[in-house]
Amino acid sequence: MKLWDKGFSTDKKIDHFTVGNDRELDLVLAKYDVIASKAHAKMLGKVGLISTNEAESLVSELDSISESIKRGTFTIEDSFEDMHSKIEFILTEKLGDIGKKIHTARSRNDQVLVAMHLYLKEELAVIKTQTKALFDLLIQLAEEHQTVSLPGYTHLQIAMPSSFGLWFSAYAESLIDDLYFVDAAYKVVDQNPLGSAAGYGSSFPIDRSFTTNEMGFETLKYNVVAAQMGRGKIEKATAFGISSIAATLSKLAMDICLYMSQNFDFIAFPDELTTGSSIMPHKKNPDVFELVRGKCNKLQSIPNQLTLVINNLPSGYHRDLQLVKEIIIPAIQDIKACLEIMTFSLKEIRLNTSILEDSKYDYLFSVDTLNELVQNGMPFRDAYKQMGQEIENGTFKPKKNTAHTHEGSLGNLCLDQVKLKMDALFQH
């Protein structure tokens, strides 16, 4: 069944190529198509395009379809082009001519668009909650380990003293920046496009404000052409939020892989969170974090992939836009999986609390000695040159100041202020 069926059939090869994997992807979106269809049926009844009894019958049957989706028994067979045709078929099979009236004043274009808006709204909220859970864990770890020394590196060279508290809280605060992008994406998708039909509106006396309130949108997309132009843009906005989180997770995963290596030996994880080698019995590999790194690096390409699909399309609907579903839906599942596994694994992190006992970190606090010379009256440039010469000729005796309280390293991490920034993102 096709919603656009005019009594002739298309070649099977054309069907196969144009439908692609839409049926599988539509199983994810079917829940939202039902939500939008219920709102649409109620609106049709409200404005008198169908009777009140007809609207109630449609809503009741749509509720039954919703239950089948929840149970996992809803299917889209090969004889149906997509979720829309299957849902309308069920309504017609159960309700006869009443079921055929559900498509009044709408197009498959605004059907899939509103379903995608609803889907992205819900998934962005889940991603935001998952990110907050990781943030909370990182803050907790920062509080617990804020005085545990960690060498800071620049250019992969030993640089200055830091702490695990600073490391954990740095990634926590970075996630706040990522959520600014997620919130921006949410604002873009929180606009109701239903009623834009094929992109040029409807001559029926529909009530778009009613469906906007019924589906819980903040506002509606007023211009019907602009509503259709949002296809691809809402996915791209979401992708920017996903890619920002992915960049933070990828960097964190890289740190973890580096710090787990025997050459660093800063952190470890229980055996059950690592994998082994098929021939080297001593290996404990960070496969989880390597996969997070790889997946998140791929996710950072999603905005560009979407751009390459949509960037030269004129206004109006084009079948190219079908392809954005197969880009954004798996991306959402991947970022959620990465957030979940990172939070799960980091709960078990084990820290090396005696890193600075290694002699290679003897010069870690050389900047403190330099600062002491400056505080005692020596010009900074002279103190810097003197220190450099002493280090070069081996006459400098470094002070391993394990009680270091340099603000921003082992001291004040401003965790309360960081938490307030995150709380502000959830106040509304």
Stockholm file with secondary structure:
# STOCKHOLM 1.0

chainA/1-428         MKLWDKGFSTDKKIDHFTVGNDRELDLVLAKYDVIASKAHAKMLGKVGLISTNEAESLVSELDSISESIKRGTFTIEDSFEDMHSKIEFILTEKLGDIGKKIHTARSRNDQVLVAMHLYLKEELAVIKTQTKALFDLLIQLAEEHQTVSLPGYTHLQIAMPSSFGLWFSAYAESLIDDLYFVDAAYKVVDQNPLGSAAGYGSSFPIDRSFTTNEMGFETLKYNVVAAQMGRGKIEKATAFGISSIAATLSKLAMDICLYMSQNFDFIAFPDELTTGSSIMPHKKNPDVFELVRGKCNKLQSIPNQLTLVINNLPSGYHRDLQLVKEIIIPAIQDIKACLEIMTFSLKEIRLNTSILEDSKYDYLFSVDTLNELVQNGMPFRDAYKQMGQEIENGTFKPKKNTAHTHEGSLGNLCLDQVKLKMDALFQH
#=GR chainA/1-428 SS CCTTCCSCCCCHHHHHHHHTTHHHHHHHHHHHHHHHHHHHHHHHHHHTSSCHHHHHHHHHHHHHHHHHHHHTCCCCCTTSSSHHHHHHHHHHHHHTHHHHGGGTTCCHHHHHHHHHHHHHHHHHHHHHHHHHHHHHHHHHHHHHTTTSEEEEEETTEEEEEEEHHHHHHHHHHHHHHHHHHHHHHHHHHSEECTTCTTTTCCSSCCCHHHHHHHTTCSEECCSHHHHHHTTTHHHHHHHHHHHHHHHHHHHHHHHHHHHHSTTTCCEECCGGGSBCCSSCTTCCBCHHHHHHHHHHHHHTTHHHHHHHHHTTCCSSCCGGGGHHHHHHHHHHHHHHHHHHHHHHHHTTCEECTTGGGSGGGTTTTHHHHHHHHHHTTCCHHHHHHHHHHHHHHTCCCCCCCTTCCCTTTTSCCCHHHHHHHHHHHHCC
#=GC SS_cons         CCTTCCSCCCCHHHHHHHHTTHHHHHHHHHHHHHHHHHHHHHHHHHHTSSCHHHHHHHHHHHHHHHHHHHHTCCCCCTTSSSHHHHHHHHHHHHHTHHHHGGGTTCCHHHHHHHHHHHHHHHHHHHHHHHHHHHHHHHHHHHHHTTTSEEEEEETTEEEEEEEHHHHHHHHHHHHHHHHHHHHHHHHHHSEECTTCTTTTCCSSCCCHHHHHHHTTCSEECCSHHHHHHTTTHHHHHHHHHHHHHHHHHHHHHHHHHHHHSTTTCCEECCGGGSBCCSSCTTCCBCHHHHHHHHHHHHHTTHHHHHHHHHTTCCSSCCGGGGHHHHHHHHHHHHHHHHHHHHHHHHTTCEECTTGGGSGGGTTTTHHHHHHHHHHTTCCHHHHHHHHHHHHHHTCCCCCCCTTCCCTTTTSCCCHHHHHHHHHHHHCC
//
